[in-house]
Amino acid sequence: MIYQNFQAYSDMAGPVRAFADMAAAALAHPFPGMSRNGLHRAGAAICELVARARLSHHRPAFGIDTVDIGGRLAAVRETAVHRTPFCTLLRLEKDMAAAQPRVLLVAPMSGHFATLLRGTAQTLLADHDVYITDWHNARDIGLRHGGFGFDEFIDHVITFLQVLGPGVHVVGVCQPCVAVLAAVAIMAEDSDPAQPRSMTLMAGPIDARVSPTEVNRLATSRPIDWFERNVIGIVPLRYAGALRRVYPGFVQLAAL
């Protein structure tokens, strides 16, 4: 019931957030003749905090319109290269003719959007042809499309590398590191011609027993069935992915 309870709370808190948003706007612009003192500023800040106390389920744009390449600004646009029910392979396509090394940036899906890597993508764009995994919200994916677990995660990475073809570099950031390593190992074992030219794993533990964090210690402090009972939720009926068993993003963020 964890997802249903959260959704009910979010629905009930909606009017409160709307009122707080209006109050924040009113306090930020007091009536003519009234000065905006410290009390006004504090009240506006509190109301704004309440108004923003929600999780967004809509991915913001990457917001990368141009990139500086050798002193020349090149326009950037998002182009869908390949799509599955669970993910869209995006290309941050640049308005330039020169060929650059291709890189697949595998983004985390642990309660975040791929736009979390906006800064990383923007840095890579200066010297690379950048592709990124834009993971879809599981609550919007119907049960008819099947499940999405670790094996499917690996399959997606392999498929995207095969779509891009030989010579691609792959970068896994945080949570995808293990799946990226497994995908590259499988492709190497199969002598797949699309296996990446290089693999970079950033901020993701391969052996979680080394330098354990609080998250690692929590994971080993309880049996796996405890996590199944306490952190797995069912998508509410109002969404396309109704009845899908998920690890909700708000739970992942709270756990972190």
Backbone as a ProteinNet text record, in pm:
[ID]
protein_1_A
[PRIMARY]
MIYQNFQAYSDMAGPVRAFADMAAAALAHPFPGMSRNGLHRAGAAICELVARARLSHHRPAFGIDTVDIGGRLAAVRETAVHRTPFCTLLRLEKDMAAAQPRVLLVAPMSGHFATLLRGTAQTLLADHDVYITDWHNARDIGLRHGGFGFDEFIDHVITFLQVLGPGVHVVGVCQPCVAVLAAVAIMAEDSDPAQPRSMTLMAGPIDARVSPTEVNRLATSRPIDWFERNVIGIVPLRYAGALRRVYPGFVQLAAL
[TERTIARY]
81	0	84.2	216.3	302.6	279.2	259.8	237.5	99.9	-2.1	-137.7	-145.4	-77.3	-78.8	-11.1	99.9	169.3	82.9	15.4	-69	-184.9	-243.7	-353.4	-304.4	-187	-130	-104.1	-48.8	-17.5	-144.3	-251.2	-377.9	-436.3	-433.5	-491	-408.5	-277.6	-190.9	-192.7	-253.6	-257	-316	-436.6	-493.5	-406.5	-341.9	-254.6	-137	-77	34.9	-8.6	-129.2	-179.4	-200	-258	-279.1	-145	-49.4	82.6	151.2	129.9	190	134.1	1.9	-59.3	-13	-1.1	43.9	187.4	271.7	411.2	419.2	336.6	336.4	288.8	186.3	134.2	237.5	307.5	408.2	530.8	557.6	673.3	647.7	519.1	482.5	375.1	413.8	317.2	238.5	130.8	46.1	125.3	82.8	151.5	156.5	270.3	288.8	341.3	342	393.4	534.8	623.7	761.2	771.5	863.3	884.9	993.5	952.6	1048.5	1087.3	1163.4	1210.9	1098.3	989.6	875.7	810.7	797.6	742.7	830.6	961.6	1052.7	1048.3	1043.7	1038.6	908.2	797.1	668	663.6	719.2	721.8	805.8	918.5	1007.1	938.6	867.4	797.5	687.9	611.3	503.7	559.1	669.9	731	781	833.7	880.9	765.6	651.1	534.3	483.5	480.6	430.4	514.2	643.5	733.1	748.7	678	692.7	619	666.1	608.9	716.1	691.2	782.1	728.5	817.3	776.9	783	679.6	677.9	695.6	732.4	750	896	958.9	1100.2	1118.2	1205.3	1235.8	1323.8	1328.6	1414.4	1560.9	1647.9	1790.1	1834.4	1769.6	1801	1937	1990.9	2119.3	2088.4	2085.3	2048.8	2169.6	2284	2406.5	2525.3	2632.9	2757	2873.1	2973.8	3091.1	3191.2	3217.8	3313.9	3423.1	3535.4	3648.1	3616.9	3539.5	3506.3	3385.5	3322.8	3203.9	3085.3	2972.7	2852.6	2775.9	2748.9	2671.2	2537	2430.6	2297.4	2284.5	2208.2	2188	2038.3	1999	1858.8	1850.9	1741.1	1719.5	1650.5	1710.9	1655.4	1643	1525.9	1505.8	1564.2	1655.8	1722.8	1657.9	1619	1558.6	1468.5	1359.8	1264.9	1212.7	1202.9	1136.2	1029	941.2	842.5	906.4	1030.1	1092.2	1194.1	1237.5	1345.2	1350.6	1393.2	1421.4	1570.2	1633	1773	1776.9	1824	1827.6	1966.2	1966.7	2091.4	2083.9	2184.5	2194.8	2268.2	2190.6	2244.9	2290.7	2411.2	2469.3	2464.7	2453.4	2451.3	2595	2655.9	2793.1	2817.3	2908.4	2932.7	3047	3141.1	3258.8	3219.8	3280.2	3254.3	3331.8	3267.4	3330.2	3308.7	3391.4	3372.2	3232.5	3167.4	3033.4	3044.2	2957.4	2957.6	2813.8	2790.2	2660.2	2668.6	2588.9	2585.2	2465.5	2491.6	2384.1	2349.1	2230.3	2187.6	2124.1	2129.7	2061.7	1911.3	1840.5	1694.3	1643.9	1733.5	1700.3	1629.5	1505.1	1426.7	1458.7	1539.3	1581.3	1544.9	1554.4	1543.4	1683.3	1693.4	1822.9	1882.8	1796.7	1845.4	1933	1938.1	2032.2	2175.1	2199.3	2333.5	2351	2272.2	2280.3	2422.8	2485.4	2621	2722	2710.1	2800.7	2784.1	2658.2	2631.1	2684.2	2666.4	2711.3	2863.2	2933.6	3079.4	3124.7	3059.4	3097	3067.8	2965.9	2923.6	3031	3120.7	3223.7	3313.4	3332.6	3427.3	3368.4	3239.6	3180.9	3042.3	3001.8	2865.5	2791	2703.7	2649.9	2511.2	2496.9	2369.2	2343.3	2215.9	2186.2	2058.2	2052.9	1934.5	1833.1	1720.5	1613.4	1507.1	1522.4	1434.3	1293.8	1192.7	1053.9	1007.6	904.2	846.2	768.7	805.8	744.2	594.9	548.9	405	322	387.4	317.8	335.1	390.8	417.9	326.5	237.1	138.4	199.8	128.1	176	195.9	126.1	138.4	279.9	360	496.7	594.8	544.8	630.4	703.2	790.1	863.1	992.5	1050	1180.7	1264.1	1357.3	1447.5	1591.2	1681.6	1824	1858.7	1799.6	1828.3	1783.4	1663.5	1613	1697.9	1750.3	1839.3	1963.1	2022.7	2140.2	2104.6	1989.1	1946.5	1931.7	1881.3	1865.3	2001.1	2097.8	2230.8	2290.8	2278.1	2329.9	2259.6	2127.5	2050.4	2092.2	2108.5	2145.8	2285	2377.2	2511.4	2507.5	2422.4	2409.4	2344.4	2248.4	2185.1	2287.5	2376.6	2476.9	2590.8	2616.6	2717.4	2857.4	2954.9	3092.3	3156.6	3249.8	3332.2	3278.5	3166.3	3107	3176.4	3190.6	3237.5	3114.4	3122.2	3008.3	3051.2	2963.9	2988.1	2866.6	2888	2782.5	2802.6	2695.8	2706.2	2619.1	2681.6	2613.9	2543.4	2413.6	2338	2357	2371.6	2385.4	2520.3	2617.6	2753.1	2757.7	2686.9	2689.8	2626.8	2514.2	2447.9	2535.5	2603.7	2692.1	2808.3	2867.6	2978.1	2932.3	2815.1	2762.5	2735	2677	2645.7	2772.7	2873.9	2999.7	3067.1	3060.6	3120	3050.8	2917.2	2842.1	2877.5	2885.4	2917.5	3060	3151.8	3289.6	3295.5	3221.6	3219.8	3163	3064	2999.9	3073.6	3184.3	3258.5	3166.1	3077.9	2982.5	3058	3040.7	3113.5	3076.5	2962.8	2920.2	2971	3052.4	3104.1	3181.6	3168.3	3223.6	3375.6	3425.5	3569.8	3629.3	3554.4	3599.6	3479.2	3504.1	3398.6	3448	3366.4	3398.4	3285.5	3320.1	3221.5	3247.6	3147.1	3162.5	3069.2	3127.2	3050	2950.9	2989.3	2902.9	2981.4	2937.3	3012.2	2998.1	3110.8	3110.1	3111	3193.9	3195	3153.5	3026.7	2971.5	3029.2	3109.7	3171	3291	3342.7	3459.1	3412.1	3467.8	3431.7	3280.2	3212.9	3066.3	3017.6	2905.3	2840.5	2720.9	2646.8	2527.3	2424.4	2418.1	2325.2	2362.5	2492.5	2537	2504.2	2529.1	2503.9	2355	2270.5	2126.4	2086.6	2145.2	2109.4	2143.5	2248.2	2290	2236.2	2165.4	2117.4	1985.8	1918.3	1788.4	1781.3	1699.9	1686	1613.3	1630.1	1572.7	1421.1	1356.8	1210.5	1159.7	1243.1	1203.5	1189.3	1283.5	1276.8	1157.9	1128.8	1014.2	884.4	875.6	753.9	744	858	854.9	886.3	952.5	987.1	928.9	869.5	806.6	660.3	617.9	480	409	278.6	195	147.6	166.3	123.8	-28	-77.4	-223	-298	-428.6	-510.4	-525.3	-502.7	-525.6	-422.5	-309	-199.7	-197.9	-132.4	-124.9	-54.6	39.3	112.8	48.1	-82.9	-154.7	-121.6	-98.7	-71.2	71.1	152	292.8	364	445.5	524.4	651.5	671.8	784.1	851.9	972.2	1043.2	1026.7	925.5	890.2	1006.5	1011.2	1119.6	1123.9	1005.9	1006.1	1062.9	1047	1105.3	1257.4	1302	1446.6	1514.9	1454	1513.5	1514.6	1406.7	1402.8	1508.3	1528.1	1627.2	1767.3	1795.5	1927.4	1951
-121.9	0	126.7	111.4	227.9	330.3	282.2	373.9	438.9	359.1	411.9	517.1	489.6	586.9	716.9	704.7	824.8	904.5	833.1	902.2	973.2	908.3	971.4	1097	1087.9	1205.5	1317.7	1281.8	1382	1450.9	1371.7	1428.8	1524.5	1484.8	1568.5	1694.8	1684.5	1800	1897.7	1856.8	1942.5	2079.9	2088.8	2221.8	2305.1	2239.1	2312.2	2373	2294.2	2346.2	2460.6	2448.5	2555	2683.9	2672.7	2791.9	2852.6	2766.6	2816.5	2887	2838	2901.3	3041.9	3057.2	3189	3282.6	3228.8	3310.3	3356.4	3268.5	3305.1	3418.5	3410.5	3516.5	3648.2	3641.9	3764.3	3827.2	3745.9	3798.4	3850.4	3792.5	3838.7	3975.1	4008.7	4138.2	4202.5	4265	4324.3	4437.6	4477.4	4584.5	4714.1	4800.6	4930	5008.3	5063.7	5141.1	5060.5	4927.1	4840.3	4796.4	4800.6	4757.4	4606.3	4546.9	4401.7	4379.9	4356.8	4341.7	4195.3	4171.6	4036.6	3937.7	3984.2	3896.5	3851.6	3945.3	3910.4	3806.1	3829.7	3737.9	3598.9	3593.3	3463.9	3390.6	3466.2	3405.3	3353.2	3432.2	3390.6	3264.9	3259.5	3142.9	3017	3028.4	2913.5	2865.2	2960	2922.6	2857.8	2909.9	2852.3	2710.7	2689.2	2555.8	2456.5	2498	2410.9	2385	2489.8	2476.7	2380.5	2372.6	2286.7	2147.6	2120.4	1992.7	1881.2	1849.5	1739.9	1684.2	1564.4	1503.9	1525.6	1557.7	1576.7	1443.6	1415.2	1293.9	1327.1	1450.6	1493.3	1532.2	1468.5	1497.2	1637.1	1715.8	1846.8	1830.4	1932.4	1928.5	1935.1	1883.4	1893.9	2039.3	2120.8	2263.5	2295.9	2206.4	2232.1	2274.9	2402.5	2454.2	2471.3	2503.7	2522.9	2466.5	2439.9	2395.8	2463	2502	2569.6	2464.3	2462.8	2369	2449.2	2460.1	2534	2679.1	2740.7	2881.6	2907.7	2800.7	2816.4	2753.2	2826.2	2774	2687.3	2564	2472.4	2445	2448.6	2421.7	2274.4	2246.9	2109.7	2081.1	1963	1922.7	1776.5	1740.5	1603.7	1523.5	1410.6	1325.1	1181.7	1122.3	983.3	890.1	805.2	712.6	574.3	531.9	399.4	408	332	341.6	203.6	177.9	59.1	110.2	22.9	70.5	130.9	91.2	133.3	246.2	273.9	371.6	424.3	549.7	608.6	638.5	591.6	624.5	759.8	861	996.8	1030.8	1105.6	1164.1	1314.7	1370.9	1515.8	1561.9	1578.9	1601.7	1745.9	1761.2	1894.3	1936	2065.4	2120.8	2139.3	2027.3	2030.6	1907.8	1920.1	1811.3	1720.7	1771.9	1693.9	1575.5	1460.3	1339.9	1345.6	1302.7	1296.7	1157.8	1117.2	986.3	976.3	863.9	843.8	786.3	834.5	784.9	763.5	647.7	616.6	643.9	736.9	773.7	703.8	605.4	528.5	594.6	651.4	731.3	643.3	687	613.2	629.1	529.3	536.9	532.1	550.4	534.8	659.2	679.6	791.8	922.4	917.6	1040.4	1034.4	1149.3	1155.3	1157.5	1125	1128.5	1268.9	1369	1507.2	1536	1442.5	1455.2	1466.9	1409.8	1410.3	1524.7	1628.1	1740.6	1795.9	1817.4	1872.9	1780.8	1650.3	1552.6	1550.1	1550.3	1548.6	1674.2	1788	1913.8	1916.8	1861.8	1855.9	1762.9	1646.6	1550.5	1603.3	1687.5	1734.3	1810.9	1874.4	1953.8	1866.9	1740	1654	1522.3	1499	1368.6	1383.4	1278	1263	1185.9	1254.2	1200.3	1137.8	1015.4	944.5	915.4	918.4	899.9	818.5	736.1	655.3	739.6	764.2	843.3	745.3	701.3	598.4	652.8	571.5	610.6	581.9	651.4	630.5	499	407.4	274.2	279.7	386	393.9	413.4	452.6	478.3	365.7	251.9	140.2	23.7	-12.4	-116.3	-253.1	-335.9	-470.1	-555.7	-522.7	-602.7	-598.9	-499.4	-488.2	-574.2	-647.6	-735.4	-663.5	-736.2	-680.6	-613.5	-542.3	-480.5	-501.6	-595.5	-623.9	-609	-669.8	-655.6	-712.7	-827.2	-888.8	-798.4	-739.3	-649.7	-522.8	-479	-362.8	-391.9	-508.4	-549.5	-559.7	-620.1	-635.3	-499.5	-400.6	-267.9	-206.6	-220.6	-165	-232.1	-364.9	-437.8	-392.1	-383.2	-341.5	-203.5	-109.9	26.3	29.8	-48.1	-54.2	-115	-214.6	-276.3	-180.3	-100.7	-1.2	102.3	142	242.9	184.9	56.1	-8.9	-3.8	-61.2	-71.6	64.7	63.5	182.2	280.5	247.4	339.6	325.6	434.8	433.9	433.6	369	365.3	416.7	497	552.8	521.1	449.9	422.2	508.3	573.5	665.1	615.1	585.1	545.8	411.2	408.9	283.6	191.6	240.7	148.8	80.6	113.9	62.2	-90.3	-157.5	-303.9	-359.4	-302.6	-349	-324	-210.5	-179.5	-279.1	-306.6	-402.3	-539.9	-582.9	-713.4	-716.7	-609.7	-603.3	-611.6	-536.8	-536.3	-673.4	-738.2	-870.6	-973.1	-966.2	-1059.7	-1038	-912.1	-882.7	-926.5	-911.9	-955.3	-1107	-1175.5	-1322.9	-1372.9	-1299	-1339	-1285.4	-1213.2	-1148.7	-1061.6	-992.4	-904.4	-788.4	-766.1	-657.2	-519.2	-510.2	-380.7	-355.1	-447.5	-423.8	-292	-214.5	-78.4	-75.1	34.8	54.8	78.6	145.6	167.1	169.1	143.2	144.7	226.5	322.7	405.1	391.8	356.4	341	448.3	531	645.7	633.9	643.5	654.8	540.6	420.7	305.9	190.8	134.7	24.9	-105	-165.2	-295.3	-405.5	-389.7	-481.8	-400.7	-412.7	-330	-365.6	-471.4	-507.1	-417.5	-350.4	-263.3	-122.2	-65.7	68.7	85.2	3.3	10.2	144.3	191.5	313.5	275.4	375.8	347.8	271.7	301.8	230.1	82.8	52.8	-86.9	-157.3	-87.1	-149.3	-176.1	-83.7	-107	-228.7	-242.9	-353	-489.4	-493.8	-622.3	-644.5	-545.8	-556.7	-632.8	-654.6	-721.4	-820.4	-924.2	-1021.9	-959.2	-1019.1	-963.3	-955.8	-1051.5	-1047.8	-928.2	-873.3	-751	-635.1	-625	-517	-536.8	-661.5	-687.5	-644.4	-663.9	-627	-476.8	-408.9	-270.9	-163.3	-196.9	-91.7	-113.5	-230	-253.4	-211.9	-131.2	-83.9	-127.3	-105.5	-136.9	-4.8	11.7	135.1	148.2	265	285.3	270.3	243.8	210.2	324.6	447.9	561.7	570.5	498.7	511.3	395.2	418.2	315.7	190.1	206.9	93.3	33	49.6	1.3	-143.3	-170	-302.3	-350.8	-270.6	-307.1	-294.3	-394.2	-389.2	-307.7	-203.7	-113.1	-77	-27.8	34.3	184	246.7	384.8	481.7	579.7	678.7	753.1	786.7	861.5	778.9	645.7	558	551.5	545.4	540.3	666.6	780.8	906.9	916.2	869.8	871.1	778.7	662.4	567.2	624.6	694.7	755.8	863.6
0	0	0	-5.3	8.7	-103.1	-226.6	-338.6	-326.9	-292.1	-279.5	-169.7	-56.3	54.2	13.3	-58.4	-103.3	-200.4	-291.2	-389	-320.6	-219.2	-145.2	-73.2	-11.2	55.4	-44.6	-160.4	-262	-311.2	-329.4	-376	-271.9	-146.2	-40.1	-17.6	-39.7	-17.2	-134.2	-247.1	-365.2	-338.4	-277.5	-249.7	-155.6	-60.1	32.7	-42.3	-134.2	-211.9	-302.4	-360.2	-447.5	-368.8	-249.2	-164.9	-124.2	-88.6	-48.3	-163.9	-285.3	-402.7	-422.4	-406.4	-418.9	-308.4	-185.4	-72.7	-92.5	-146.1	-171.3	-272.5	-377.2	-478.4	-419.8	-331.6	-270.2	-177	-101	-7.7	-80.8	-197.3	-273.7	-336.8	-355.5	-414.4	-326.4	-216.6	-123.9	-188.7	-121.1	-173	-186.6	-282.1	-298.2	-167.7	-141.1	-18.5	98	84.5	191.1	153.9	249.2	225	245.5	174.4	186.4	290.6	414.3	523.7	544.1	650.5	678.5	702.5	763.6	790.7	660.7	564.9	435.6	365.8	370.3	302.2	363.6	496.9	564.9	533.1	534.6	503.3	361.1	267	126.8	109.2	180.9	170.1	223.3	335	393.6	299	245	152.7	26.1	-22.7	-142.9	-115.9	4.3	42.3	42.9	99.1	102.2	-39	-121.1	-258.4	-340.1	-310.8	-387.5	-326.3	-218.4	-147.6	-220.3	-337.4	-415.1	-508.4	-557.6	-653.8	-793.9	-885.7	-1024	-1098.1	-1176.5	-1257.7	-1405.9	-1434.4	-1572.6	-1594.3	-1692.2	-1716.7	-1772.1	-1710.4	-1768.1	-1891.6	-1972.8	-2091.1	-2048.4	-2131.8	-2101.6	-2101.6	-2181	-2181.3	-2239.3	-2320.9	-2386.8	-2530	-2554.4	-2686.1	-2777.5	-2718.5	-2796.4	-2718.7	-2789.7	-2727.1	-2798.7	-2722	-2777.5	-2825.6	-2955.8	-3013.1	-3082.5	-3015.9	-3072.1	-3099	-3010.2	-3026.7	-3114.8	-3164.9	-3248.8	-3178.6	-3174.1	-3111.8	-3211.1	-3170	-3253.4	-3186	-3263.3	-3209.6	-3172.4	-3066.4	-3017.4	-3013.1	-3057.4	-3050.1	-3006.6	-2941	-2895	-3005.3	-3042.4	-3146.8	-3095.5	-3110.5	-3069.6	-3175.9	-3133.5	-3225	-3221.2	-3102	-3083.7	-2961.1	-2962.9	-2851.8	-2814.8	-2684.7	-2632	-2535.7	-2485.8	-2388.6	-2263.5	-2233.3	-2108.3	-2123	-2244.4	-2259.5	-2402.2	-2414	-2544.9	-2552.3	-2660.2	-2683	-2753.6	-2681.4	-2733.7	-2786.8	-2894.7	-2943.8	-2922.8	-2859.2	-2848.4	-2973.3	-3077.5	-3210.9	-3229	-3283.1	-3302.1	-3448.2	-3469.6	-3604	-3653.1	-3690.8	-3740.4	-3827.3	-3922.2	-4016.4	-3973.8	-3896.6	-3857.9	-3770	-3798	-3718.7	-3587.8	-3480	-3348.4	-3289.6	-3193.3	-3129.3	-3067.1	-3090.3	-3034.6	-2893.4	-2804.7	-2667.2	-2622	-2561.2	-2501.8	-2353	-2305.2	-2164.1	-2101.6	-2015.6	-1952.7	-1820.1	-1815.9	-1700.1	-1592.9	-1467.3	-1360.1	-1369.8	-1319.4	-1315.7	-1171.1	-1075.9	-933.5	-878	-922.8	-873.3	-941.4	-1045.6	-1113.6	-1261.2	-1326.8	-1472.3	-1531.6	-1661.3	-1728.4	-1728.2	-1713.5	-1712.2	-1590.4	-1496.3	-1385.1	-1437.7	-1556.4	-1616.5	-1717	-1702.4	-1795.6	-1803.8	-1689	-1687.7	-1752.4	-1725.3	-1785.9	-1937.6	-1981.5	-2125.1	-2192.6	-2127.3	-2186.4	-2200.8	-2101.8	-2109.2	-2221.8	-2233.8	-2338.1	-2477.9	-2490.3	-2622.2	-2697.9	-2624.9	-2692.8	-2780.3	-2740.1	-2811.9	-2858.7	-2831.4	-2863	-2925.6	-2993.9	-3043.4	-2934.6	-2859.9	-2735.2	-2753.8	-2702.3	-2694.5	-2546.4	-2506	-2363.9	-2347.7	-2243.9	-2215.2	-2138.7	-2199.8	-2136.8	-2086.7	-1961.3	-1905.2	-1884	-1915	-1898.3	-1755.8	-1714.2	-1581.8	-1581.6	-1492.2	-1490.1	-1463.8	-1399.1	-1369.3	-1496.7	-1606.1	-1732	-1833.2	-1790.7	-1882.1	-1844.9	-1935.7	-1907.7	-1883.4	-1811	-1778.8	-1904	-2012.3	-2134.8	-2192	-2149.7	-2199.4	-2118.9	-2020.7	-1942.7	-1831.3	-1765	-1651.3	-1693.7	-1599.1	-1623.4	-1497.6	-1507.4	-1396.9	-1442.5	-1369.1	-1399.5	-1537.1	-1571	-1701.1	-1815.8	-1800.2	-1904.6	-1913.2	-1801.5	-1800	-1885.5	-1863.2	-1941.2	-2089.5	-2118.4	-2257.5	-2326.2	-2253.9	-2311.6	-2347.6	-2258.4	-2285.7	-2409	-2417.7	-2533.5	-2661.3	-2656.4	-2774	-2821.5	-2728	-2767.2	-2829.3	-2775.2	-2832.8	-2972.9	-2991.6	-3123.7	-3223.1	-3176.5	-3263.3	-3309.4	-3219	-3252.5	-3335	-3321.8	-3405.2	-3347.1	-3418.1	-3367.6	-3342.4	-3247.7	-3223.7	-3123	-3057.1	-2959.6	-2824.9	-2753.8	-2616	-2524.6	-2409.8	-2318.3	-2182.1	-2120.7	-1987.9	-1900.6	-1791	-1695	-1572	-1527.2	-1413.5	-1298.7	-1186.1	-1062.3	-1078.1	-1060.8	-1054.3	-1174.7	-1298.8	-1413.3	-1425.7	-1341.7	-1362.3	-1370.3	-1282.1	-1281.3	-1408.4	-1450.2	-1572	-1694.5	-1698.4	-1811.3	-1815.8	-1700.5	-1694.6	-1742.3	-1697.4	-1737.9	-1888	-1941	-2084.2	-2169	-2129.2	-2204.5	-2195.5	-2078.2	-2061.6	-2151.6	-2158.6	-2243.4	-2390	-2430.6	-2570.3	-2604.8	-2510.5	-2534.4	-2546.1	-2458.6	-2463.2	-2595.3	-2648.6	-2774	-2896.7	-2873.8	-2984	-3069	-3001.8	-3069.2	-3134.5	-3263.8	-3330.3	-3277.1	-3207.4	-3153.9	-3011.9	-2958.3	-2823.1	-2821.7	-2713.6	-2712.8	-2720.2	-2772.2	-2781.6	-2644.1	-2557.4	-2419.6	-2327.1	-2198.7	-2097.8	-1978.4	-1937.4	-1820.7	-1719.8	-1596.7	-1490	-1385	-1359.8	-1270.3	-1149.8	-1031.1	-906.2	-885.9	-929.7	-909.5	-850.4	-738.7	-676.6	-754.9	-789.9	-856.1	-750.7	-650	-536.1	-413.5	-375.8	-267.9	-131.5	-125.1	2.9	34	-67.7	-50.6	-15.6	90.6	136.8	146	226.5	233.8	289.1	234.6	281.3	367.7	416.4	495.2	411.7	281.4	194.4	187.5	175.1	172.2	302.7	413.5	544.4	565.4	516.6	526.6	444.2	326.3	236	295.2	376.3	433.8	574.7	627.1	765.2	775.6	662.2	662.5	547.5	561.6	452	333.8	216.7	94.7	102	171	176.5	255.9	347.2	420.2	322.5	229.8	130.8	37.2	1.6	-85.2	-17.8	113.4	185.5	209.9	226.1	274	169.8	61.6	-34.5	-174.2	-198.6	-327.9	-320.8	-416.8	-420.2	-547	-548.5	-664.6	-724.6	-854.9	-920.9	-909.7	-863.8	-850.1	-981.7	-970.5	-1086.9	-1185.6	-1143.8	-1233.9	-1346.9	-1333.3	-1429.8	-1529.3	-1643.6	-1747.8	-1698	-1605.4	-1551.7	-1427.9	-1413.9	-1296	-1265.1	-1136.7	-1080.7	-1106.3	-1173.2	-1190.3	-1056.2	-1021.5	-898.9	-926	-845.4	-867.7	-735.5	-748.4	-636.5	-658.1	-595.3	-629.8	-612.6	-702	-696.7	-565.8	-509.2	-384.1	-269.6	-276.6	-174.7	-192.6	-318.4	-345.3	-295.9	-323.6	-279.7	-127	-63	83.2	141.7	78	126.2	116.5	6.1	-9.2	94.6
[MASK]
++++++++++++++++++++++++++++++++++++++++++++++++++++++++++++++++++++++++++++++++++++++++++++++++++++++++++++++++++++++++++++++++++++++++++++++++++++++++++++++++++++++++++++++++++++++++++++++++++++++++++++++++++++++++++++++++++++++++++++++++++++++++++++++++

